[in-house]
Amino acid sequence: MDLPSPAQAFTPEIRFLYDLQRGETRLGLETTRRLLQSLGSPERQVPVVHVAGTNGKGSTTAYAAAMLQSAGWRVGRFTSPHLLSVEERVCIDGVPIEASAFAARVREARPHIERSGASFFEAMTALAAWIFADAGVDAAVYEVGLGGRLDATNALPAQVSIVTSIGHDHEAILGRGLRAICSEKLGIARPGVPLYAALERRDLVLLAREHCARQGAPFHLLPPQLVQVHGLELGGGMQFSLAVPGGERLWTHFLGAHYGRNAALAVLAATELVERRGAGRIDVPRATASAFLPGRFQLLPQWKGSPLLILDVAHNPEALRSTLEVAQAVLGSARPSVVLGMLRDKHLGGASEFLRGFARRVWVTAPAVARAWEPQEAAAELRASAPDLEVEIEANAVTALDRAREAGAPVLVLGSHYLAGEVLPHLAAERGVPARDLVAAPQSASTAPA
């Protein structure tokens, strides 16, 4: 059983949910539909924005929820995975459900979950729908867990769909190559439901157009040159603008042009829903400034002369490259130490070449979960593709972090959410604070730069 973080309160309810893990990913909609029906079909009570893609799903979900909130709506948000606790996955107006309230819901739903035979993710999807419906939210934004076509979230009836980027991830499940992966992501398209996409490759755009035409789903491609970045500042966010109404001058916690694209997708999708409902008006600057998810190129609070410490959950080749490009832009000539730990179905791809010219040293480690990669194999891959890169192996993630900090250079902690969930409690214990405090939003929207 994989438990991501020592910060999780391991109650009987949490143990029950994690015991639902089967060891293998199970795709399909029937079990989730059966569980939802047993709970009274709560998914029919709340309009849904559905977000799929390889990278950028989480931030796009956060942006879309913030857009709807800025229009005066009460909004549910479902994301995965989490850093520190399961409750992070189920938020209302950006606030995770209280642990005691969530435990009560799990106890109440347990007989239904057991009868349905639901997996962990299927149960979490249905629980979120049930919680959102009972809370009377005006809309809910759901991040796809894996793929799209057969993901449990696809059992929910969406009013607007989003596909972010397409990259190399989960190929053993979704199929080899970007076209196969894209086809699975496009499985969220529904008749009559508009789909907004940020695809760049011409063959994938054509694939999406053809798929949406067959489904009768209006297809909207994000225009090129939509995002202009005006400045990046480590710990200070990003100044940018979008060629959309209300997007002339914006600020966000997230760093990188790819986050600008995700914000643009969220603006367009949320506007579609708000205009259809005729209720409220989106405040784009307020929404981009308030949107936040922990672990996205996040500068952690410094402590007693400790070097700069940056946390990012990039865990596939495209995400790693984007993260390293941002790191180079904000760190300048400083060469960071990198602590890298991922799951065994992930690959480094071209990111290893980027590391060779940028990193001081890479500490290859592994999260303490059954699905972690073998550090020796990952180190061999790095050394083969970047022979002059200094690579160290340290199986224990906390020890790897401590050794990386000894050099005094900035430290990037990259890879799995599980890795972040393991090192954050260690850092929090050093400082005598709750782990959640380390990854809280660094400043509120009200204090964001004008």
C-alpha positions in Angstrom: 0.0 0.0 0.0 1.4 3.4 -1.0 0.9 6.1 1.6 2.4 9.3 0.1 3.3 11.3 3.2 4.1 10.9 6.9 2.0 14.0 7.3 -1.2 12.1 6.6 -3.2 11.3 9.7 -3.6 7.6 9.3 -7.2 7.2 10.7 -9.4 4.1 10.2 -11.2 6.0 7.4 -7.9 6.8 5.5 -6.7 3.2 6.1 -10.0 2.0 4.5 -9.5 4.1 1.4 -5.9 3.1 0.9 -6.8 -0.5 1.3 -8.9 -0.1 -1.8 -5.7 0.1 -3.9 -5.4 -2.9 -6.1 -1.8 -2.6 -7.0 -2.6 -2.2 -10.7 -4.4 0.7 -12.4 -8.0 -0.2 -13.3 -9.7 1.8 -16.0 -13.4 1.9 -16.7 -16.6 3.8 -15.9 -19.1 1.2 -14.8 -18.0 0.9 -11.2 -17.9 4.6 -10.7 -21.4 5.0 -12.2 -22.7 2.2 -10.0 -21.3 3.9 -6.9 -22.6 7.3 -7.9 -26.1 5.8 -8.4 -25.9 4.2 -5.0 -25.1 7.6 -3.5 -28.1 9.2 -5.1 -26.5 10.4 -8.4 -25.0 13.6 -6.9 -23.1 14.3 -10.1 -26.3 15.3 -11.8 -26.8 18.2 -9.4 -23.6 20.2 -10.2 -22.3 21.6 -13.5 -18.8 20.2 -14.3 -15.7 21.5 -16.0 -13.5 18.5 -16.9 -9.8 18.8 -17.4 -7.6 16.2 -19.1 -4.0 16.3 -20.5 -0.5 15.1 -19.7 0.9 18.2 -18.0 -0.8 21.2 -16.7 -4.0 19.6 -15.5 -3.7 20.6 -11.9 -2.9 24.3 -12.6 -5.6 24.5 -15.2 -8.1 23.0 -12.8 -7.0 25.6 -10.1 -7.2 28.4 -12.6 -10.7 27.4 -13.8 -12.0 27.1 -10.3 -10.5 30.5 -9.5 -12.2 32.0 -12.6 -15.6 30.8 -11.5 -15.0 31.9 -7.9 -14.2 35.4 -9.2 -17.6 35.5 -10.8 -19.2 35.0 -7.3 -19.7 31.3 -7.7 -19.1 28.7 -5.0 -16.8 26.1 -6.6 -15.7 22.6 -5.9 -12.3 21.4 -7.1 -11.1 17.9 -7.4 -7.4 17.3 -8.1 -4.9 14.4 -7.8 -2.5 13.2 -6.6 -1.9 15.1 -3.3 1.2 16.1 -1.5 0.5 15.7 2.2 -3.1 14.4 2.7 -6.0 13.0 0.9 -8.2 15.9 1.9 -6.3 18.2 -0.4 -8.0 16.5 -3.4 -11.5 17.8 -2.4 -11.6 21.6 -2.0 -14.5 24.1 -1.9 -13.5 27.7 -2.8 -9.9 26.6 -2.6 -10.0 25.2 0.9 -9.5 21.5 1.5 -12.3 19.6 3.3 -11.6 19.3 7.0 -10.2 15.9 8.0 -13.0 15.2 10.5 -15.8 16.1 8.0 -14.1 14.0 5.3 -13.8 11.0 7.7 -17.5 11.3 8.5 -18.3 11.2 4.8 -16.1 8.1 4.3 -17.8 6.3 7.2 -21.3 7.1 5.7 -20.3 6.1 2.2 -18.3 3.0 3.2 -21.2 0.4 2.7 -21.8 1.9 -0.8 -18.1 1.8 -1.7 -17.8 -1.8 -0.5 -20.9 -3.0 -2.4 -19.7 -1.3 -5.6 -16.2 -2.8 -5.4 -14.7 0.7 -6.1 -11.0 1.3 -6.2 -9.3 4.2 -4.3 -9.6 6.7 -7.1 -13.2 5.6 -8.1 -14.2 6.1 -4.4 -12.5 9.5 -4.2 -14.2 10.7 -7.4 -17.6 9.7 -6.2 -17.0 11.1 -2.7 -16.0 14.4 -4.2 -19.2 14.5 -6.3 -21.3 13.7 -3.2 -19.6 16.3 -1.0 -19.9 19.0 -3.7 -23.6 18.3 -4.2 -24.4 18.4 -0.5 -22.4 21.6 -0.1 -24.6 23.2 -2.9 -21.6 24.4 -5.0 -22.5 26.3 -8.2 -20.0 24.3 -10.2 -17.1 21.8 -9.8 -13.9 21.4 -11.7 -12.4 17.9 -12.0 -8.9 16.9 -13.0 -8.6 13.6 -14.8 -6.6 11.1 -13.0 -5.2 9.1 -15.9 -6.0 9.3 -19.6 -9.5 10.4 -20.0 -11.7 8.0 -21.9 -11.8 5.4 -19.2 -10.9 7.6 -16.2 -13.4 7.5 -13.3 -14.0 11.2 -13.7 -15.4 10.6 -17.1 -18.5 9.1 -15.4 -19.4 12.7 -14.6 -21.5 14.7 -17.1 -19.4 17.7 -18.1 -20.6 21.0 -19.4 -17.2 22.1 -20.6 -14.1 20.1 -21.4 -10.4 21.0 -21.5 -7.4 19.2 -22.9 -4.1 20.8 -21.9 -0.8 19.5 -23.3 0.1 16.0 -24.6 3.4 14.4 -23.5 5.0 11.1 -22.9 3.5 9.6 -19.7 1.7 6.3 -18.8 2.5 4.8 -22.2 2.3 1.3 -20.8 -1.4 2.0 -20.1 -2.4 4.7 -22.7 -0.4 3.4 -25.6 2.9 4.2 -27.3 3.4 7.6 -28.9 1.7 10.9 -28.6 -1.2 10.1 -31.0 -2.2 7.1 -28.9 -2.0 9.2 -25.7 -3.9 12.1 -27.3 -6.7 9.8 -28.4 -7.2 8.6 -24.8 -7.2 12.2 -23.5 -9.8 13.2 -26.2 -12.0 10.5 -24.8 -13.6 13.1 -22.5 -15.2 14.8 -25.6 -19.0 14.6 -25.4 -21.8 15.4 -27.9 -22.7 19.1 -27.7 -20.1 19.9 -25.0 -17.4 22.4 -26.1 -13.8 21.3 -25.8 -10.9 23.7 -25.4 -7.4 22.5 -26.2 -3.8 23.7 -26.1 -2.4 21.3 -28.6 0.6 22.4 -30.7 1.6 19.5 -33.1 -0.4 19.7 -36.3 -1.1 16.0 -36.4 -2.5 16.1 -32.9 -4.7 19.2 -33.8 -6.0 17.3 -36.8 -6.7 14.2 -34.6 -8.6 16.4 -32.1 -10.6 18.1 -34.8 -11.6 14.8 -36.3 -12.4 13.2 -33.0 -14.6 16.1 -31.8 -16.4 16.2 -35.2 -17.3 12.5 -34.8 -18.5 13.2 -31.3 -20.4 16.3 -32.2 -18.3 18.3 -29.7 -17.5 21.9 -30.6 -13.7 22.2 -30.8 -11.8 25.3 -29.8 -8.0 25.4 -30.3 -6.0 27.9 -28.2 -4.5 30.4 -30.6 -0.7 30.7 -30.9 1.1 33.7 -29.4 -1.7 34.1 -26.9 0.6 34.5 -23.9 3.3 37.2 -23.4 5.5 36.8 -20.3 6.7 40.2 -18.9 8.8 38.9 -16.0 9.6 36.0 -13.7 10.7 36.3 -10.2 11.6 33.4 -7.9 9.2 33.7 -4.9 7.6 36.8 -6.6 5.5 35.1 -9.3 5.0 35.9 -13.0 3.8 39.0 -14.7 2.1 38.2 -18.0 -0.7 39.1 -20.4 -3.2 37.1 -22.5 -4.8 38.1 -25.7 -8.3 37.5 -24.2 -10.8 39.9 -22.7 -9.6 41.0 -19.3 -6.2 39.5 -19.8 -4.2 42.6 -20.6 -1.9 42.6 -17.5 -1.9 39.7 -15.0 0.0 38.2 -12.2 0.2 34.6 -11.0 2.0 32.5 -8.4 3.0 30.0 -11.2 6.2 30.5 -13.1 6.5 29.8 -16.8 4.8 30.5 -20.2 3.1 27.1 -20.0 1.2 28.3 -17.0 0.0 31.3 -19.0 -1.4 28.9 -21.6 -3.2 27.0 -18.8 -4.7 30.2 -17.5 -5.9 31.1 -21.0 -7.6 27.7 -21.3 -9.3 28.3 -18.0 -10.5 31.8 -19.0 -12.1 30.4 -22.1 -13.7 27.4 -20.5 -15.0 29.3 -17.5 -16.3 32.1 -19.6 -18.3 29.5 -21.7 -20.0 28.2 -18.5 -20.6 31.6 -17.0 -22.1 33.1 -20.1 -24.3 30.0 -20.6 -25.6 30.4 -17.0 -25.8 34.2 -17.3 -24.7 34.6 -13.7 -21.8 36.8 -12.7 -18.7 38.1 -14.5 -15.2 36.7 -14.4 -12.5 38.9 -12.9 -9.5 37.5 -14.7 -6.7 39.4 -12.8 -8.2 38.4 -9.5 -8.5 34.8 -10.6 -5.0 34.4 -11.9 -3.6 36.0 -8.7 -5.6 33.8 -6.4 -5.1 30.4 -8.2 -2.6 28.2 -6.4 -1.5 24.6 -6.1 1.5 23.6 -3.9 4.6 22.1 -5.4 4.7 24.0 -8.7 8.2 25.5 -8.8 7.6 26.6 -5.3 10.3 28.4 -3.3 10.1 27.0 0.3 10.8 29.3 3.2 14.5 29.6 4.0 15.8 28.4 7.3 18.9 29.5 9.3 21.2 30.0 6.3 20.0 26.9 4.4 20.4 27.3 0.6 17.4 28.1 -1.6 15.1 25.2 -1.8 12.7 24.8 -4.7 10.0 22.1 -5.0 8.5 21.0 -8.2 6.4 17.8 -9.0 7.5 17.6 -12.7 7.6 13.9 -13.4 7.9 13.3 -17.1 10.3 14.5 -19.9 8.2 17.4 -21.1 7.4 18.7 -17.5 11.0 18.3 -16.4 12.3 20.3 -19.3 9.8 23.1 -18.7 10.8 23.2 -15.1 14.5 23.3 -15.8 14.0 26.1 -18.3 12.2 28.2 -15.7 15.0 27.3 -13.2 17.7 28.5 -15.6 15.7 31.7 -16.2 15.3 32.6 -12.5 18.6 31.3 -11.1 20.8 32.8 -13.8 24.4 31.6 -13.4 23.8 29.7 -10.2 24.2 26.0 -10.8 21.8 24.1 -8.6 22.0 20.6 -7.0 19.1 18.5 -8.1 17.3 15.8 -6.0 15.4 13.6 -8.5 13.0 10.8 -7.6 10.2 9.4 -9.7 8.0 6.3 -10.2 9.2 3.5 -12.4 6.8 4.1 -15.3 8.4 7.6 -15.8 11.2 8.5 -18.1 13.8 11.3 -18.3 13.9 11.7 -22.1 15.6 14.9 -23.2 15.6 16.3 -19.7 18.9 14.6 -19.0 20.7 16.7 -21.7 19.4 19.8 -20.1 20.6 18.7 -16.7 24.1 18.1 -18.1 24.5 21.8 -18.9 22.8 23.2 -15.9 23.0 21.1 -12.7 25.9 21.1 -10.4 25.1 17.5 -9.3 22.1 15.2 -9.5 21.2 13.1 -6.5 19.1 10.2 -7.7 16.8 8.9 -5.1 13.4 7.1 -4.8 10.2 7.8 -2.9 9.5 5.2 -0.3 6.6 3.6 -2.2 6.4 0.3 -4.0 6.1 1.9 -7.4 9.3 3.9 -7.2 12.0 3.6 -9.8 15.3 1.9 -9.1 17.8 4.7 -8.4 20.6 2.5 -9.9 18.8 2.2 -13.2 17.9 5.9 -13.3 21.4 6.8 -12.6 22.7 4.6 -15.3 20.3 6.2 -17.8 21.5 9.7 -16.8 25.2 8.7 -17.0 24.7 7.1 -20.5 23.0 10.2 -21.9 25.0 12.8 -20.1 28.4 11.2 -19.2 30.0 14.4 -17.8 27.1 15.0 -15.4 27.9 14.3 -11.8 25.4 11.7 -10.6 25.1 10.4 -7.0 22.8 7.6 -5.8 21.1 7.8 -2.4 18.1 5.6 -2.0 16.8 7.4 1.0 15.1 10.6 -0.2 15.6 12.6 3.1 19.3 11.7 3.1 19.6 12.7 -0.5 18.1 16.1 0.3 20.4 16.7 3.3 23.5 15.8 1.2 22.4 18.0 -1.6 22.0 21.0 0.7 25.6 20.5 2.0 27.0 22.1 -1.2 25.3 25.5 -0.3 24.0 25.9 -3.9 20.3 26.2 -4.6 18.5 22.8 -4.5 15.8 21.6 -6.8 13.6 18.8 -5.6 12.0 17.3 -8.7 9.8 14.3 -9.5 7.0 12.5 -7.9 4.3 14.0 -5.6 5.4 11.1 -3.3 8.9 12.5 -3.1 7.6 15.9 -2.1 5.3 14.3 0.5 8.3 12.5 2.0 10.7 15.4 2.3 8.3 18.1 3.4 7.6 16.6 6.9 11.4 16.3 7.4 11.9 20.0 6.5 8.9 21.0 8.7 10.3 19.1 11.7 13.6 21.0 11.3 11.6 24.3 11.6 9.1 23.1 14.2 6.1 24.0 11.9 3.3 21.9 10.3 4.3 20.6 6.9 1.4 22.3 5.3 2.8 25.7 6.3 5.8 25.1 4.1 3.7 24.9 0.9 1.1 27.5 1.7 0.6 30.2 -0.9 3.5 32.7 -0.4 1.2 35.7 -0.6 -2.5 36.4 -1.0 -4.0 37.9 -4.1 -4.6 41.1 -2.3 -0.9 41.6 -1.9 0.1 40.5 -5.4 2.1 43.1 -7.4 -0.1 45.5 -9.4 
